[in-house]
Amino acid sequence: MTLPQPLADVLAVLASTPTTLAHLVAEADDARLDDADREGWTPRLWLAWFRDEEVLALRPGLERMLAEPEPVLHVLDRAAWPAGRHRTRDRKEHILADFALHRQSTLAIVRALEPRHLERRGLLAGEPVTVAAYLEGWAAHDLARVRRLEAALGETLADVLERRRRMVEEYRRVDEG
């Protein structure tokens, strides 16, 4: 289906997040990825949060709204999650690959939605939420978490892309000269 514009924008945000994360951490070494902020969260932990929340809460919530009448949706407890999280695929490359794969699965579901699906409901934190509103909240959540990751890294996506543009420009100038 062709999604209404607000949801097309949501889809664009959700689709861009894996690439954004990869750009942000591509040059970060393990020491940088494990540098904790004052709350004890590291860039690696933020990456793992993206992956685990996708797999354990967000996509299952969407799937349940599409399959069940008004399911009670669950969120990951951000305070409790770090202690019990899965750590065997904690290398940057693994986290990014896992997240990208799972996000592609999510996007396949979203792209297959029909207009009637957008008004299906679930209960989130005791409040009714439609599929459309759930997806809008999900995209806003992605953007907010990207900002948290940028803060943890001390560099925005725009900074990274500008630095790389300048590097290419300098390389071309040296190569031509």
C-alpha atoms as a printed R data frame, in Angstrom:
    type eleno elety resid chain resno      x       y      z
1   ATOM     1    CA   MET     A     1  0.000   0.000  0.000
2   ATOM     2    CA   THR     A     2  1.017   3.595 -0.324
3   ATOM     3    CA   LEU     A     3  1.248   4.930  3.187
4   ATOM     4    CA   PRO     A     4 -0.276   8.309  4.055
5   ATOM     5    CA   GLN     A     5  2.432  11.016  4.208
6   ATOM     6    CA   PRO     A     6  2.900  11.077  7.991
7   ATOM     7    CA   LEU     A     7  3.475   7.312  7.961
8   ATOM     8    CA   ALA     A     8  5.690   7.531  4.887
9   ATOM     9    CA   ASP     A     9  7.827   9.933  6.946
10  ATOM    10    CA   VAL     A    10  7.794   7.442  9.830
11  ATOM    11    CA   LEU     A    11  8.884   4.685  7.462
12  ATOM    12    CA   ALA     A    12 11.739   6.883  6.211
13  ATOM    13    CA   VAL     A    13 12.974   7.454  9.775
14  ATOM    14    CA   LEU     A    14 12.746   3.761 10.640
15  ATOM    15    CA   ALA     A    15 14.509   2.802  7.399
16  ATOM    16    CA   SER     A    16 17.348   5.288  7.925
17  ATOM    17    CA   THR     A    17 18.207   4.352 11.504
18  ATOM    18    CA   PRO     A    18 20.506   1.364 10.759
19  ATOM    19    CA   THR     A    19 22.598   3.467  8.357
20  ATOM    20    CA   THR     A    20 22.685   6.363 10.800
21  ATOM    21    CA   LEU     A    21 23.982   4.089 13.562
22  ATOM    22    CA   ALA     A    22 26.618   2.593 11.277
23  ATOM    23    CA   HIS     A    23 27.851   6.044 10.238
24  ATOM    24    CA   LEU     A    24 28.026   7.222 13.835
25  ATOM    25    CA   VAL     A    25 30.131   4.334 15.137
26  ATOM    26    CA   ALA     A    26 32.084   3.233 12.046
27  ATOM    27    CA   GLU     A    27 35.315   4.822 13.251
28  ATOM    28    CA   ALA     A    28 34.790   4.266 16.977
29  ATOM    29    CA   ASP     A    29 37.175   1.794 18.578
30  ATOM    30    CA   ASP     A    30 36.317  -0.425 21.542
31  ATOM    31    CA   ALA     A    31 37.653   2.083 24.056
32  ATOM    32    CA   ARG     A    32 35.353   4.786 22.664
33  ATOM    33    CA   LEU     A    33 32.389   2.406 22.499
34  ATOM    34    CA   ASP     A    34 32.892   1.456 26.146
35  ATOM    35    CA   ASP     A    35 33.279   5.005 27.504
36  ATOM    36    CA   ALA     A    36 30.393   5.406 29.964
37  ATOM    37    CA   ASP     A    37 28.448   8.613 30.470
38  ATOM    38    CA   ARG     A    38 27.369   9.838 33.903
39  ATOM    39    CA   GLU     A    39 24.383   7.466 33.825
40  ATOM    40    CA   GLY     A    40 26.670   4.516 33.092
41  ATOM    41    CA   TRP     A    41 25.515   4.090 29.489
42  ATOM    42    CA   THR     A    42 28.117   3.566 26.779
43  ATOM    43    CA   PRO     A    43 27.753   3.928 23.011
44  ATOM    44    CA   ARG     A    44 27.924   0.105 22.797
45  ATOM    45    CA   LEU     A    45 25.067  -0.133 25.280
46  ATOM    46    CA   TRP     A    46 22.998   2.314 23.199
47  ATOM    47    CA   LEU     A    47 23.612   0.189 20.091
48  ATOM    48    CA   ALA     A    48 22.596  -2.965 21.949
49  ATOM    49    CA   TRP     A    49 19.486  -1.169 23.245
50  ATOM    50    CA   PHE     A    50 18.420  -0.398 19.674
51  ATOM    51    CA   ARG     A    51 18.814  -4.072 18.740
52  ATOM    52    CA   ASP     A    52 17.237  -5.595 21.821
53  ATOM    53    CA   GLU     A    53 14.322  -3.205 22.021
54  ATOM    54    CA   GLU     A    54 13.550  -3.904 18.341
55  ATOM    55    CA   VAL     A    55 13.608  -7.664 18.879
56  ATOM    56    CA   LEU     A    56 12.109  -7.967 22.339
57  ATOM    57    CA   ALA     A    57  9.535  -5.179 22.549
58  ATOM    58    CA   LEU     A    58  8.825  -2.941 19.569
59  ATOM    59    CA   ARG     A    59  8.356  -5.393 16.708
60  ATOM    60    CA   PRO     A    60  6.572  -7.959 18.898
61  ATOM    61    CA   GLY     A    61  4.202  -5.168 19.954
62  ATOM    62    CA   LEU     A    62  3.440  -4.329 16.337
63  ATOM    63    CA   GLU     A    63  2.978  -7.997 15.445
64  ATOM    64    CA   ARG     A    64  0.649  -8.525 18.386
65  ATOM    65    CA   MET     A    65 -1.490  -5.510 17.432
66  ATOM    66    CA   LEU     A    66 -1.853  -6.983 13.960
67  ATOM    67    CA   ALA     A    67 -2.689 -10.472 15.244
68  ATOM    68    CA   GLU     A    68 -4.654  -9.958 18.465
69  ATOM    69    CA   PRO     A    69 -7.570  -7.778 19.539
70  ATOM    70    CA   GLU     A    70 -6.190  -5.019 21.812
71  ATOM    71    CA   PRO     A    71 -3.143  -6.802 23.270
72  ATOM    72    CA   VAL     A    72 -1.315  -5.416 26.273
73  ATOM    73    CA   LEU     A    73  2.028  -4.230 24.914
74  ATOM    74    CA   HIS     A    74  5.238  -4.415 26.880
75  ATOM    75    CA   VAL     A    75  8.265  -2.156 26.972
76  ATOM    76    CA   LEU     A    76 11.781  -3.025 28.031
77  ATOM    77    CA   ASP     A    77 12.711  -1.735 31.443
78  ATOM    78    CA   ARG     A    78 15.673   0.526 30.686
79  ATOM    79    CA   ALA     A    79 16.898   0.307 34.287
80  ATOM    80    CA   ALA     A    80 16.746  -3.498 34.550
81  ATOM    81    CA   TRP     A    81 17.708  -4.445 30.981
82  ATOM    82    CA   PRO     A    82 21.515  -3.856 31.131
83  ATOM    83    CA   ALA     A    83 22.087  -6.414 33.891
84  ATOM    84    CA   GLY     A    84 20.314  -9.276 32.130
85  ATOM    85    CA   ARG     A    85 20.907  -8.496 28.488
86  ATOM    86    CA   HIS     A    86 22.396 -10.931 25.975
87  ATOM    87    CA   ARG     A    87 26.100 -10.183 25.466
88  ATOM    88    CA   THR     A    88 27.450 -12.906 23.167
89  ATOM    89    CA   ARG     A    89 27.081 -10.725 20.045
90  ATOM    90    CA   ASP     A    90 28.379  -7.494 21.523
91  ATOM    91    CA   ARG     A    91 30.989  -6.574 18.946
92  ATOM    92    CA   LYS     A    92 30.043  -3.400 17.119
93  ATOM    93    CA   GLU     A    93 29.785  -5.239 13.793
94  ATOM    94    CA   HIS     A    94 27.479  -7.890 15.271
95  ATOM    95    CA   ILE     A    95 25.180  -5.403 16.954
96  ATOM    96    CA   LEU     A    96 24.892  -3.296 13.799
97  ATOM    97    CA   ALA     A    97 24.294  -6.341 11.589
98  ATOM    98    CA   ASP     A    98 21.728  -7.836 13.966
99  ATOM    99    CA   PHE     A    99 19.879  -4.554 14.269
100 ATOM   100    CA   ALA     A   100 19.860  -3.962 10.500
101 ATOM   101    CA   LEU     A   101 18.513  -7.465  9.882
102 ATOM   102    CA   HIS     A   102 15.770  -7.123 12.467
103 ATOM   103    CA   ARG     A   103 14.851  -3.630 11.280
104 ATOM   104    CA   GLN     A   104 14.478  -4.989  7.729
105 ATOM   105    CA   SER     A   105 11.980  -7.511  9.087
106 ATOM   106    CA   THR     A   106 10.092  -4.696 10.775
107 ATOM   107    CA   LEU     A   107 10.092  -2.624  7.588
108 ATOM   108    CA   ALA     A   108  8.716  -5.557  5.601
109 ATOM   109    CA   ILE     A   109  5.776  -5.714  8.000
110 ATOM   110    CA   VAL     A   110  5.184  -1.961  7.856
111 ATOM   111    CA   ARG     A   111  5.365  -1.868  4.055
112 ATOM   112    CA   ALA     A   112  2.741  -4.627  3.871
113 ATOM   113    CA   LEU     A   113  0.216  -2.774  6.043
114 ATOM   114    CA   GLU     A   114 -3.183  -1.997  4.631
115 ATOM   115    CA   PRO     A   115 -5.183   1.105  5.616
116 ATOM   116    CA   ARG     A   116 -7.426  -0.995  7.871
117 ATOM   117    CA   HIS     A   117 -4.395  -2.121  9.885
118 ATOM   118    CA   LEU     A   118 -3.464   1.406 10.896
119 ATOM   119    CA   GLU     A   119 -6.419   1.713 13.269
120 ATOM   120    CA   ARG     A   120 -5.892  -1.600 15.051
121 ATOM   121    CA   ARG     A   121 -5.306  -1.051 18.747
122 ATOM   122    CA   GLY     A   122 -3.227  -2.219 21.644
123 ATOM   123    CA   LEU     A   123 -2.733  -1.029 25.198
124 ATOM   124    CA   LEU     A   124  0.588   0.633 25.943
125 ATOM   125    CA   ALA     A   125  1.200   1.689 29.542
126 ATOM   126    CA   GLY     A   126 -2.529   1.207 30.115
127 ATOM   127    CA   GLU     A   127 -3.505   3.602 27.319
128 ATOM   128    CA   PRO     A   128 -5.012   2.645 23.957
129 ATOM   129    CA   VAL     A   129 -2.693   3.137 20.990
130 ATOM   130    CA   THR     A   130 -3.311   2.555 17.282
131 ATOM   131    CA   VAL     A   131 -0.788   0.952 14.956
132 ATOM   132    CA   ALA     A   132 -0.335   4.356 13.292
133 ATOM   133    CA   ALA     A   133  0.374   6.090 16.620
134 ATOM   134    CA   TYR     A   134  2.636   3.227 17.720
135 ATOM   135    CA   LEU     A   135  4.731   3.620 14.568
136 ATOM   136    CA   GLU     A   136  4.884   7.404 14.990
137 ATOM   137    CA   GLY     A   137  6.074   6.952 18.572
138 ATOM   138    CA   TRP     A   138  8.611   4.370 17.438
139 ATOM   139    CA   ALA     A   139 10.136   6.775 14.905
140 ATOM   140    CA   ALA     A   140 10.251   9.582 17.485
141 ATOM   141    CA   HIS     A   141 11.894   7.142 19.891
142 ATOM   142    CA   ASP     A   142 14.526   6.262 17.259
143 ATOM   143    CA   LEU     A   143 15.333   9.934 16.728
144 ATOM   144    CA   ALA     A   144 15.628  10.576 20.476
145 ATOM   145    CA   ARG     A   145 17.898   7.555 20.969
146 ATOM   146    CA   VAL     A   146 20.080   8.608 18.040
147 ATOM   147    CA   ARG     A   147 20.514  11.966 19.779
148 ATOM   148    CA   ARG     A   148 21.521  10.128 22.975
149 ATOM   149    CA   LEU     A   149 24.072   8.073 21.022
150 ATOM   150    CA   GLU     A   150 25.417  11.237 19.379
151 ATOM   151    CA   ALA     A   151 25.789  12.820 22.814
152 ATOM   152    CA   ALA     A   152 27.578   9.728 24.110
153 ATOM   153    CA   LEU     A   153 29.970   9.854 21.158
154 ATOM   154    CA   GLY     A   154 30.376  13.646 21.252
155 ATOM   155    CA   GLU     A   155 29.646  13.884 17.541
156 ATOM   156    CA   THR     A   156 26.474  14.196 15.459
157 ATOM   157    CA   LEU     A   157 25.694  12.441 12.204
158 ATOM   158    CA   ALA     A   158 26.082  15.790 10.440
159 ATOM   159    CA   ASP     A   159 29.553  16.162 11.997
160 ATOM   160    CA   VAL     A   160 30.588  12.690 10.830
161 ATOM   161    CA   LEU     A   161 29.336  13.216  7.293
162 ATOM   162    CA   GLU     A   162 30.961  16.648  7.047
163 ATOM   163    CA   ARG     A   163 34.283  15.287  8.303
164 ATOM   164    CA   ARG     A   164 34.161  12.516  5.712
165 ATOM   165    CA   ARG     A   165 33.241  14.963  2.963
166 ATOM   166    CA   ARG     A   166 36.270  17.086  3.847
167 ATOM   167    CA   MET     A   167 38.494  13.999  3.872
168 ATOM   168    CA   VAL     A   168 37.341  13.030  0.378
169 ATOM   169    CA   GLU     A   169 37.799  16.594 -0.815
170 ATOM   170    CA   GLU     A   170 41.351  16.671  0.600
171 ATOM   171    CA   TYR     A   171 42.147  13.274 -0.930
172 ATOM   172    CA   ARG     A   172 40.961  14.449 -4.346
173 ATOM   173    CA   ARG     A   173 42.949  17.645 -4.050
174 ATOM   174    CA   VAL     A   174 46.141  15.707 -3.150
175 ATOM   175    CA   ASP     A   175 45.458  13.070 -5.821
176 ATOM   176    CA   GLU     A   176 44.960  15.703 -8.536
177 ATOM   177    CA   GLY     A   177 47.927  17.814 -7.470
